[in-house]
Amino acid sequence: MDSGAATWSLEELQLATRNHGVPLEALRYPITPLGLHYLLIHFDIPVVDTDTWRLEVGGRVGRPLSVSLDDIRARPSVTQAVTMECAGNGRARVWPRVVSQPWVLEAVGTAEWTGTPLRGVLEDAGLLDDAIEVAFEGLDAGIDGGVEQVYGRSLSIEDATADEVLLVYESNGRPLLPQHGFPLRLIVPGWYGMTSVKWLDRITAISEPYQGYQQAKAYRYRQTEDEPGEPVTRMKPRSLMVPPGMPDFMTRERFVEAGPVTVEGRAWSGWGNIASVGFSSDGGHTWSPAELGEQAGPHAWRGWSVVWHPEHPGTYELCCAATDGAGERQPLDPPWNVGGYANNAVQRVQVTVR
Amino acid sequence: MDSGAATWSLEELQLATRNHGVPLEALRYPITPLGLHYLLIHFDIPVVDTDTWRLEVGGRVGRPLSVSLDDIRARPSVTQAVTMECAGNGRARVWPRVVSQPWVLEAVGTAEWTGTPLRGVLEDAGLLDDAIEVAFEGLDAGIDGGVEQVYGRSLSIEDATADEVLLVYESNGRPLLPQHGFPLRLIVPGWYGMTSVKWLDRITAISEPYQGYQQAKAYRYRQTEDEPGEPVTRMKPRSLMVPPGMPDFMTRERFVEAGPVTVEGRAWSGWGNIASVGFSSDGGHTWSPAELGEQAGPHAWRGWSVVWHPEHPGTYELCCAATDGAGERQPLDPPWNVGGYANNAVQRVQVTVR
C-alpha cells in the first residue's frame, strides 16, 4: 500500500482548509500574486496595534533596543525576491502516514520582501562575546505537542548575520498582510519557512542553545521518536510543473490535445543554484533535460520549460526532477522521517492526450 | 457513526489544499483582508491579457456588445461590501459522506467589491421580449462530472437586473486578484458563491433555461441522484464565532483562562437581515441571545458578541445559531442532500477553561 490509498482525519482536514497552498497553475508567475503564497499558521493570526507594538532586542547584547515600526522603516531598506517552502511540503505522500498539516505539493511561494538587514540591528544592539545564537519569538501563542508556547526559533550568529537575512515589513510592495506576519517578520532566504518567524515580538541573543519547542522538539529529522535528530534547515532541491492542459475538477487529472505541449515550471534549492531539471513523460523511467529560464533573484526559484511531443493518444505520467549546485537530485520515492519533513520526491502528473 | 470519525481521500485533500478558507480568527475583521477570503476554483485560474480581452454581450438582445475593461470602468461605479459563502460550506460534516471539495466551516469571506450594475449593461444591449434568462460564462474550462465545459451559470431576468448585481473589477480597492476573477467577474449579493461567475467571457440572453452543467446538474438540492432537484440559490442563515482563547495546533481545541470571556463572530443570510444570534456553552442545550453589532452594508455579515461567564474550570462546547428575518434558524444537525450543499448546522467549538 502506498500513500495513494491513505486517508486523512477531520483534524488534518481542518488544518488543510485553513493553511492554504499555491494552486499549481500559479507557478507560472515568477512572483506569486498576493493571496496565493502558501501559509502555515501554527496558532492564530495575532492582532497587532502598531501604535504600541515594539520590537524588543535584548539578551546578551550591550545596548538593548526597543524599536517601533517607524524606526525599522527608517533603516536602510532592501527588496529581494525569496522562494519559501514549508518544511512539511509533501508530507501527505510519505508512508507510513505522518499526522500533521497534510501538504501534498503546494506549500511554496515567491514574494518580493522589503525590509532591513538584521545584521545592522544586531550591530546596533552590540552582541556580547558569549552570544552563540539569536532567538526570534512571535506574538502567536498556543499549544503544540502538549507544550504551551509562543512560536520561536533560533539561528547561529553566523546564520543570523548573513547578508540576506531581513526584518521585513512589506511584501510585493504593500505592508505585510496580517497572515504573513504584520507588522514585522523575519525572512531567512534558502531555509524552510519555519525559520522566518512572523509577527516578531522579541529578538534575544543567547549564550546557550535555544530550547523552544519548534527548535528543540519539532523540525528535526528523526527516524524514531526517541532520538534528538538533526535540525531541519535549508530547502532541499525541488521542481514543480504547471500541470498542462485542462483539469478534471475532482481528480485534478489533466487532458491535453495531441501535438507539441510546452510544459513549464519552477525549481529551487536552499543549497545552491539549480544546475538542471529533468523531465520525464513515462513516470520517471527516461529523462530529458528541461531548458532553464529566468530567476527573479539569487534567492528565488528558477523557471524551466520543455516541449513535450507525445507520440500517441493515451495516458502519461509526467515527472520533473531538479538537481542543485551541491549535486543533490530529487528522489523518485518519498524519504521518511518522524515529522514527515522535506519530502522532495518528484512530482507526478497524470495526463491524458486525446 | 457521525462525520467526526470520517476520513478523506487524497483527491479530496488535494482540493482542500488548493481551495482555501478563511482562518476562523479572521472573522474578527468586518472586511476580510486580501488573501483570506475563501476561494473555490473549479478548474484552473486562467491567464487573461486585458489588451485583447473583451466581454461579449449577446444572444436575445437588440444590440450585441463587445466591451473592453476600460469601457466597463468608464460606466457608473458602485462599491459594496458583500458576504459570499460557498454552497459547499459544511460539506465535510454531512453524513453519509459526500465526495467533493471538503469544506469544514471556513468557506466564506466579505470583500468590498467595486463594479458597475449589470442592469445598465443589459439595458444598453436591449433584452428582447423572449429573453427569460441571462447566462454568464467564464474563461475557466475543464471537466466536471464527466462533462467538458466552461464554467457557466444563469439567472432569471428578474434576478439579473436587481439593483445590487454588479460586474466587478476591483476588490478591497485593488484590481481583482487573478484568483478572484481578473479582469471582470459577476457579484450576486445574497446568493451562494457559485452564482458569481469569475473571469467573465460572455453574457448571453437566452429564451430557454440554461443547460450548463453547473446550473442543470450541479448545485441542486436532491435526495437521490435521479431526481432533478431544486436549484441552490441564496445563502441559508449561518453564524460563526472567532474561536476564543488559544488553540492547540493540531486539534484546534481552545484554551481560555477562568473569568469572563468575550466571544464574537459574524452572521449572515441571503434571505433577509439577521434577526438574532443565540449562544450556547453547553453544546446547544440552553441558549442566550448575543448582542448584534455592525454590518458593513446591507449585503454584508453582521457582527455579534456575547460575554460568556464560565462557572468553573472544565470543558465546554460553544455553539452559535443565527435566525434570519425570514424566520429560518440554523439547525443543530447537518441537513443532507446528494451534493452536500448548504450545511448550515451550528458551529461547535471545544473549549477548556483552566
Interface residues (C-beta under 8 A of the other chain):
Chain A: S3 G4 A6 T7 W8 S9 L10 E11 E12 L13 Q14 L15 A16 T17 R18 N19 H20 G21 P23 L24 E25 A26 R28 P33 L34 G35 L36 H37 L39 I41 H42 F43 D44 I45 V47 A92 V99 S100 P102 W103 V104 E106 A141 G142 I143 D144 G145 E148 L177 P178 Q179 P243 M246 P247 D248 F249 M250 T251 R252 F255
Chain B: S3 G4 A6 T7 W8 S9 L10 E11 E12 L13 Q14 L15 A16 T17 R18 N19 H20 G21 P23 L24 E25 A26 R28 P33 L34 G35 L36 H37 L39 I41 H42 F43 D44 I45 V47 A92 V99 S100 P102 W103 V104 E106 A141 G142 I143 D144 G145 E148 L177 P178 Q179 P243 M246 P247 D248 F249 M250 T251 R252 F255
